[in-house]
Amino acid sequence: MGSDDLFKKRREERKQRKHEYKIPRANSYLIVTEGERTEPFYFEGIKRQIEDKIGGRVDVVAAPVIEIYGEGSSTGKLIELTERIVKEAKIIYQNIWVVFDKDDFEDFDQAIAEGMEKGYKIAWSNQSFEYWLYLHFYYSDSALHRDDWYEKLDGIFQQRRLGNGKYQKNYADIYNMMDSFGGVDNAIKNAKHRMAGFRNGFDKPSEYDPGTTVHELVQELKRYLDE
């Protein structure tokens, strides 16, 4: 190979390395959810509000980068998918959150521990995300099956004339619905109250029924709206 060809080859290699370099982004979030509808719709609602507000104030508050993926996967597999998304991303996310429910998965506690070992933050719900939604309206520490939480939400949607009067997983504006009457702040307060007795490293999330840490993620995102 001639010197000119070698020079060209090295120049192309430098270009490729430069192209593959990942840029760290402050205030950036990657949110990967187990659910394919309700959870992504909920966090997309927060994302839109943040983008609308920060858009006119970029010189005051750096707009967070929020990417949301609804993967529809089991808990353990979701951690693997999150790792793949992180590796393939073009930026380095400052905050990586994985959102999933216990439902009937046996690897719930293991997936939470594995995700935390990788540096991810976990927003879990036991039994389901619907418990977190219920907390937007009322407090409860009753251990109920996820179907019971659906039924309770049905009653709330009917009473408050939300959506078509019945809880469904495909409401694209679910966040705005839940924020009616200050619902999101109410949910954060109720979740904090419920989780006050939870001891990280001692109590098993799978046995803390009902329970949720979704409020920790929502609090982080809401600070951009409350400033």
C-alpha positions as CSV (number, residue, x, y, z in Angstrom):
1,M,0.0,0.0,0.0
2,G,1.4,3.4,-1.0
3,S,1.9,6.3,1.4
4,D,-1.1,8.2,-0.1
5,D,-3.4,5.2,0.3
6,L,-2.2,4.7,3.9
7,F,-2.8,8.4,4.6
8,K,-6.4,8.2,3.2
9,K,-7.1,5.0,5.1
10,R,-6.0,6.6,8.4
11,R,-8.0,9.8,7.7
12,E,-11.2,7.7,7.1
13,E,-10.6,5.8,10.3
14,R,-10.3,9.1,12.2
15,K,-13.5,10.3,10.7
16,Q,-15.3,7.1,11.7
17,R,-14.0,7.3,15.3
18,K,-15.2,10.9,15.4
19,H,-18.6,9.9,14.1
20,E,-18.9,7.2,16.7
21,Y,-17.9,9.4,19.6
22,K,-20.8,9.8,22.0
23,I,-21.6,13.2,23.4
24,P,-22.6,13.4,27.0
25,R,-25.9,15.4,27.4
26,A,-26.7,17.2,30.6
27,N,-30.4,16.9,31.8
28,S,-30.9,14.0,29.4
29,Y,-33.3,11.1,30.2
30,L,-33.8,7.7,28.7
31,I,-37.0,6.1,29.9
32,V,-37.6,2.4,28.9
33,T,-41.0,1.0,29.9
34,E,-42.3,-2.5,30.1
35,G,-45.8,-1.4,28.9
36,E,-46.3,-0.4,25.3
37,R,-49.2,2.0,25.8
38,T,-50.1,3.5,29.2
39,E,-46.6,4.0,30.6
40,P,-45.1,5.5,27.4
41,F,-48.2,7.7,26.9
42,Y,-47.9,9.0,30.4
43,F,-44.3,9.9,30.2
44,E,-44.7,11.3,26.7
45,G,-47.3,13.7,28.2
46,I,-44.7,15.0,30.7
47,K,-42.1,15.2,27.9
48,R,-44.4,17.4,25.8
49,Q,-45.1,19.8,28.6
50,I,-41.4,20.1,29.4
51,E,-40.5,20.8,25.8
52,D,-43.3,23.4,25.4
53,K,-42.2,25.2,28.5
54,I,-38.4,25.1,28.1
55,G,-38.6,26.0,24.5
56,G,-38.9,29.7,25.3
57,R,-36.4,29.6,28.1
58,V,-33.5,27.7,26.8
59,D,-31.1,30.4,28.0
60,V,-32.3,29.9,31.5
61,V,-32.8,26.1,31.9
62,A,-31.2,23.5,29.6
63,A,-34.0,21.5,28.0
64,P,-33.7,17.9,29.0
65,V,-33.4,15.2,26.4
66,I,-36.0,12.6,27.1
67,E,-36.2,9.4,25.0
68,I,-39.0,7.0,25.8
69,Y,-39.3,3.4,24.6
70,G,-42.3,1.1,25.2
71,E,-40.8,-2.3,24.8
72,G,-43.6,-4.7,26.0
73,S,-41.2,-7.2,27.6
74,S,-40.6,-9.3,30.7
75,T,-38.7,-7.6,33.5
76,G,-35.4,-9.4,33.1
77,K,-35.4,-9.0,29.3
78,L,-36.2,-5.3,29.7
79,I,-32.9,-4.7,31.5
80,E,-31.1,-6.4,28.6
81,L,-33.1,-4.3,26.1
82,T,-32.2,-1.1,28.0
83,E,-28.5,-2.0,27.9
84,R,-28.8,-2.5,24.1
85,I,-30.5,0.9,23.7
86,V,-27.9,2.6,25.8
87,K,-25.0,1.1,23.7
88,E,-26.7,2.0,20.4
89,A,-27.6,5.6,21.5
90,K,-25.8,8.5,19.9
91,I,-25.5,10.3,23.2
92,I,-24.6,9.5,26.8
93,Y,-27.7,9.7,28.9
94,Q,-27.3,11.4,32.3
95,N,-30.4,9.6,33.7
96,I,-31.5,6.1,32.7
97,W,-34.8,4.9,34.1
98,V,-36.5,1.5,33.6
99,V,-40.2,1.4,34.3
100,F,-41.9,-2.0,35.0
101,D,-44.5,-3.8,37.1
102,K,-44.5,-6.9,39.1
103,D,-47.6,-8.5,37.6
104,D,-46.9,-12.2,37.7
105,F,-43.2,-12.1,36.9
106,E,-41.0,-14.2,39.1
107,D,-37.8,-12.2,38.3
108,F,-39.1,-8.9,39.6
109,D,-36.6,-8.5,42.5
110,Q,-33.8,-9.9,40.5
111,A,-34.4,-7.5,37.6
112,I,-34.5,-4.5,40.0
113,A,-31.2,-5.5,41.5
114,E,-29.6,-6.2,38.1
115,G,-30.8,-2.8,36.8
116,M,-29.4,-0.9,39.8
117,E,-26.1,-2.7,39.5
118,K,-25.8,-1.4,35.9
119,G,-26.4,2.1,37.2
120,Y,-30.1,2.4,36.0
121,K,-32.8,3.9,38.2
122,I,-35.9,1.7,38.6
123,A,-39.5,3.0,38.7
124,W,-41.3,-0.2,39.8
125,S,-44.9,-0.8,40.8
126,N,-46.4,-3.7,42.7
127,Q,-48.7,-5.0,41.4
128,S,-49.2,-2.7,38.4
129,F,-48.8,0.8,37.0
130,E,-52.5,1.3,37.6
131,Y,-51.8,1.5,41.4
132,W,-49.6,4.6,40.6
133,L,-52.5,6.0,38.6
134,Y,-55.0,5.4,41.4
135,L,-52.8,7.4,43.8
136,H,-53.5,10.5,41.6
137,F,-57.0,10.5,43.2
138,Y,-56.9,8.6,46.5
139,Y,-54.5,7.0,48.9
140,S,-54.5,3.3,49.5
141,D,-52.3,0.7,51.1
142,S,-54.6,-2.2,50.3
143,A,-53.0,-5.2,48.6
144,L,-55.2,-5.7,45.6
145,H,-54.9,-7.6,42.4
146,R,-54.2,-5.5,39.3
147,D,-57.7,-6.2,38.0
148,D,-59.1,-4.6,41.1
149,W,-57.1,-1.5,40.4
150,Y,-58.5,-1.4,36.8
151,E,-62.0,-1.6,38.3
152,K,-61.3,1.2,40.8
153,L,-60.0,3.4,37.9
154,D,-63.1,2.5,35.9
155,G,-65.2,4.0,38.7
156,I,-63.1,7.1,38.9
157,F,-63.2,7.7,35.1
158,Q,-66.9,7.3,35.2
159,Q,-67.4,9.6,38.2
160,R,-65.1,12.3,36.9
161,R,-66.1,11.9,33.2
162,L,-62.6,11.2,32.1
163,G,-62.0,9.9,28.6
164,N,-65.0,7.9,27.5
165,G,-66.0,7.2,31.1
166,K,-64.0,4.1,31.4
167,Y,-60.3,3.4,32.1
168,Q,-58.4,2.1,29.0
169,K,-54.7,1.6,28.3
170,N,-54.8,3.5,25.0
171,Y,-55.4,7.1,26.1
172,A,-52.7,9.1,24.5
173,D,-53.4,12.1,26.8
174,I,-53.4,9.9,30.0
175,Y,-51.0,12.3,31.8
176,N,-53.3,15.3,31.4
177,M,-56.2,13.2,32.6
178,M,-54.3,12.1,35.7
179,D,-53.2,15.7,36.4
180,S,-56.8,16.9,36.6
181,F,-57.4,18.6,40.0
182,G,-53.7,18.5,40.8
183,G,-53.5,14.8,40.4
184,V,-49.8,14.4,39.8
185,D,-48.8,16.3,43.0
186,N,-51.4,14.3,44.9
187,A,-49.9,11.0,43.5
188,I,-46.4,12.0,44.6
189,K,-47.6,12.8,48.1
190,N,-49.5,9.6,48.4
191,A,-46.7,7.5,47.0
192,K,-44.2,9.1,49.5
193,H,-46.6,8.3,52.3
194,R,-46.9,4.7,51.2
195,M,-43.2,4.1,50.6
196,A,-42.1,5.9,53.8
197,G,-41.7,2.5,55.5
198,F,-39.9,0.8,52.7
199,R,-36.3,-0.1,53.5
200,N,-34.0,-0.4,50.5
201,G,-31.8,-3.4,50.9
202,F,-34.0,-5.0,53.4
203,D,-37.5,-5.1,52.1
204,K,-38.3,-7.0,48.8
205,P,-40.3,-5.0,46.3
206,S,-42.1,-8.1,45.4
207,E,-43.4,-8.4,48.9
208,Y,-44.3,-4.7,49.3
209,D,-47.8,-4.8,48.0
210,P,-49.0,-2.3,47.1
211,G,-45.9,-0.2,46.4
212,T,-44.4,2.1,43.7
213,T,-41.3,4.2,43.1
214,V,-42.7,5.9,40.0
215,H,-43.0,9.1,42.0
216,E,-39.2,9.3,42.1
217,L,-39.0,9.6,38.3
218,V,-42.0,11.9,38.0
219,Q,-40.5,14.2,40.7
220,E,-37.3,14.5,38.7
221,L,-39.1,15.4,35.5
222,K,-41.6,17.8,37.2
223,R,-38.9,20.0,38.5
224,Y,-38.5,21.4,35.0
225,L,-42.2,22.3,35.0
226,D,-42.2,23.8,38.5
227,E,-39.2,26.1,38.2
